[in-house]
Amino acid sequence: MSFFSSVFGKKSSSNNQSQIKNVEINKGSANTPLLHLKGKPDACGLYPGELVMLSLAEKYKTTETCFPSYLTHTYEISNPLKMLKDLHNRMFIDIGNAKDCLSGFKLTELKEIAAALNISVKGKKAEIVDQLSAVSEDALGALVKERTWKLTEKGIEELKANPYIQYFLEKHNYNVTEVGVNIWTVNEEFVKGPKRPYKDIIYGQLNKAMNEAFLQFQKDPALGLAATSRYCECYRLMGLFIEEEGKSYVNASDMYFQYLFKRINIHAGLQLLVNYKAFSYDKKFRETFINRYYEEIQLYPYQKTELLRLLDELNISGDDVRKSLSASFERAQDTGIMSVKEAADFIILELSGDVDQSRELAYKLAKKAVKNI
């Protein structure tokens, strides 16, 4: 039975979203009290924001007063300076010596210090740092006045006990926060079971977000266009998450292929049918929605990059690509605007750059789908 058999008779609506711009810097004061910390504390009493600051501590000088705005708007760290002072008082970090600061200097600054100590200034930054590190702390300290924070053994062990923190500080080819999986949701589950692999928690929450979105648009398709987008995106994120692990490119590509098929038939297909029915009185608008269907399902550069990378990892090309796409599409079990074969043809055309043909195919099938509305 087609998923779209449940669509008709529903009304559509749209939601507007606004974005708030963030300030450039966060100026802290050691005397300003910390606001309520978000999340759950771990066994040592540290909250996610404090763990983030602990992980980044060695990047900052002890005299630092201006911090990046992302610390506030991403991790809700209201006072980075105060937090660093607290971590120091609780012996998670200490004040580093002169040698600990060297890696934070620019090459020109290192050369000035080296010249003052009659050390060769030739070579790369790492080479000069190595030479300066061989100098006594007293001699180096006379020239290097500023100090940076340094993790103590207690601080190092604390970060080892909370590996999910580093995951959210790293750069990835995807962003799980787009579907509501973030440092706070993972923190809550991790605190409940700290021995559970944090990546299992992240994957489980992606799967949960997908199921919630599915139930939302199943309950009321006309109100669930945002939910269909989130539902499809979860498949993409799970595929890229598996790919990053490098454990099973077959499973990673299967999830990604299903993402493409659901995007064609669930998200864009549902959007077309709901809008077409809602504007039954206006032929011009109806034609606009048919043409817009292609815009909703075309492969954007980032999707082509991701898809081609997965195909390369699978080491397949030509007819094998079509077979792999079709096999995943069959497992998706979603009927709608495009059949398994038609969707595979569309993706192949998009990858090959035959935009005119893929656009024509999308238009023809969209036109056919709305005939009985």
N, C-alpha and C positions, 0 to 999 in steps of 0.2 A: 504494500500500500504506500502511495506517495506521501511524503511528509507534508506536502502542500495541500492535501485534502482537508486539513484542519484549519487552513488559513482564512478562508472566505467567511464573511459575516463579521469580521473583526474590524475595529477602527484603529487608525494609526495616530501616533503622536510623536513629537520630537523633543529632545532634551538639549538645552544649551549648556555649554561648559565654559567656564572662565578660568583664566590663568593669572596668577599673581606673580609679579616680578619680584626678584630678590635683590637685596642690597648687596654691595660689592664686598664689604668687609664686616667683620664682627669685632668690635673693640671690647676687650675685656678688662676687668679690674680685679685684682686679687682680693679686694675688700667687698666686692659685690656678692651677695649670697646666691647660691645656686637655686634655680627654680626646681619645681617637682620634676624628677627624672622619670621618663617614660619607659615602660617595659617592666620586666621582672628581674630582680637581682639574682646573680648566680650564687654558688656556695660561698664565695668570698665576699659577697655583698656588692659586687659591681654590676651596674646597670649597662645596657647596650651602649649608651652614649659614652660612658666612662671607658668601656672596652675599646670603642673606636678611638677615643683620645689617647688611650694607652698604646694602641697599635701605631698611632701617628706621632707619638711623643718625640722620638728621636729626630724628627724633621724640624723641630722648633728650638730656637734659642731660649734660654731661661729668662731672657729679658724681653721676649716677644710679647707685643700687646695687640697686634692686628692679625686677625686670622681669616681664612677664606670663608665666604658666606655660605658655602655648601655645608659646612659643619652645623650651621643653624637650620637651614631649610631642608636638608636631607636627613640629618641625624638628631635634630632638635637639641643641639648643644648650645645652651644660651650663654654660657660664660666659659670659653675654652681655657682662659688663663687661670681662673679659679679652680677649674677641674684639674688642671696640671698640678697646681699647688696641693690640692687634696690628695692626688695620687702620690705625690712626693711625700707628704706627711704620713701616708699609709704604707710607705716603703715599696711601692710598685715601680717607682722610677727614682733615679738619683741624678745629681749634677755630674755630667761627664767631665773628663779632664781635657787638656788641650789636644791630645792626639785624637780623642773621640770626635772633635769638631772638624777635623781636616777635610773629610769627604764633603762637607757642606760648603766649603769655600770654592770660589770660581778659580779657574786656571790662572788668571792674572794675579789674583790675591796670593795663591800658593807660590807663584814665582817670586813675588815680593818677599815673602817669608823666607823662601829658600835662599834668595840672594843675600838677605840680612844674616843668614847663618853660614854664608860661604859654601852653599850647596849648589850643584849644577842645576840650572833651570831648564835644561833640555829634556825632551821626552814628553810623554802624554801625562794627563792628570794623575792617573793611577800610579805611574812611575814616580812622580814627584811626591805623592802622598806616602809611598813606601819609603822613600829616602828620608822624609821628614819624620816618619814614625820611628826611625832608628835613633833620632836625637833624644836626649834626655828630656824628661817632662819639665824640669826646671828651666832649661834653655828655651824650650818651645813655649812654655807658659809665659815667659817674659815678653813674647811677641804676640801670642794669641790671647787676647783678653776676654773675649766672649766665650760662653760655654753653651752647650746644648744638653738637653735631657738625655738620659741613658736608662734603658730598662735594667732593673735588678733581676736577680734570679727568680724572685717572687713574681715579678711582672712577666717574665718570659714564660713561666709555668702557667700563669693565668691566661695568657693568650693561647697557649697550647691546649688548654682545657676548653676554650671557646673558639674553635676553628671557623665557625660560621661567620664571625666578624670579618675575617680577612676576605672571605668570599664576596661580601658586599662592598668591600673596598677595592676589589680588583675590577679590571675592565673585561667585559665579555662581549661576544658577538650578538647578544640579546639582552633583554631587560625584563626580569621576572616581576618587577614592581608594576609593570603595565597592567597586570591582571590582579593586583592586590597582594602578591607575595613579597613581603619585605622583611627588613631586619627585625621588626617588632613581632610579626606573626611567627617567624622562625624562632625568635628568642623565647616566646611563650612555650612552644612545643619542646625546645631544646632543654629548657630549665626543668620541665617535667621528666625528661629522660636524657640526661647528659651523655649517656653512653651510646645512645642511638646515633648513627651516622647522620650528620646534618644534611647531607645531600639527599638522603632518603626522605627527610622532612620536607625539603624544598620540592622534590618531585611529587610527593604526596599532596602538598598544598596546591601545586599546579593542577593536579588531577581533581582535587576538590573544587577549585575555582571553575574548572571546565564543567563538572557535573552541576554546580549551582547555576551557571549560565544556561545550561541546557534546560534545566527545570523551569527557569524563568521564562524563556521564550516558548517553551512547550505550553506553559500555563496560559500565556497570552501573547501570541506571535506578533500582534499589531503593536504591542508596547515593548517588544524585545529586540529591536534592531541593534541597540548598543550591546545587548546580551549576546546576539549572534556573532558580533565582531569579537567579543571577549572569548566566546566559546571556540571560535576558529583559531584565535591567537594562542590559546592554551596549547593546541596541537603543535603549532609552530615552535613555541618555547620549549615544549617537552622534547621535540625532535632535536633542537639545537643544544639543549641541555645534555641529552644522551650523546650527541656528537662530541661535545666538549670532553666528556668522560673518555671517549675513544674506545669504549668497550664493545659497541655493536653499531656499526654504521648501517647495517641492514635495518635494525629497529629504528635508528635515528631517521633514515630516509623514509621508512614506512610512515612514521608519524608526520613527517613533513609533507609527503605526498597526500596524505589524508587531509592535512590542513588546506592544501590547494583545492581539493575536491569539495570540501565542506564550504570553503570560501565561495566557490562557484555556485553551489546548489543550495546551501543553507543561508549564508549571509546575503550575498548579492541577489540570489533567486527570491528569497523571502521579501527582501526590500522592493524588488521589482513588482511582485504580485500585490503586495499590500498597497503600495503607492498607486498602482494602476487601478485598483478597485476604488480607492479613496477618491480619485479624480475621474470618475466615470462620466462626469458632465463636461469634461474639457479634452477634446481630441488632441489639441496641441501639447498639453502637459503629458498626456499618455504617450505620445510619440517621443517626447523628451526622456521619459523614464526608460523606454525601450533602448534608445541610443545610449543612455547613461549606464546601462547594464555592462557594456564592455569596459567602461571606465572603472567600474567596481571590481572587475575580475582580471584586468590586464596585469601582467607581471612587471612590477617596478624593478629598477636596477638592483636594489638590495635583495629582492626575492630571486632574481636571476643569478646573482652572485652566490647566494646560499644554496640554491638548487644545483647549480653547476658544480659547486664544491662537493656536495653530497654525491652527485653522480660520479665525480672523479674519484672519490673515496671508495665507491662501489666498483670502480674500474669497469664501467659499462658504457656503451654508446650505441648509436643506430637503433635497430629494432629492439634491442634489449632494454632500451630506455622506455619505449612504448609498453613493453611487456611488464616492466617493473611498476610503471605508473598504473596500468590497468589492474594489476594484481592488488595494489593498495586501494585503488578506487573501489574495487569489488568488496573489499573488507569494510570499507566505510559504510556501505549499505544505505546510502542516501540517494534517493531519487528526486529529481527536480527538473531544472531547465535543461541540463546536459546529462546524457547517458555516460557510462564508463568510456565507451569508444570516443564519443564526441569530446569529452573533457580531455582525454589523452591527446586527441588531434589538436585541440586548442593549445594545450601546453607546449606541444612540439612546435607548432607554428610560432608561438610567442618566443620560444628559445631560439628558433632559427631566424628571427627577425622579420617574418612575413606578417607584418602588422595588418596590412590591408585584408589579407585572407582571414586572420584570426578575428578581426573586427567584423567582417562580413558574416563569419560563422556565428559569432555571438549575437549579432542582430537578427539573423534568420531564426535562431533557436528561441530567442526572447519573443520574437513576433509570434512564433508558433505556440509558445507557452501561454500567452495571454488571450488567445482566440476565444476561449470558452468563458472568459470573465464578463 
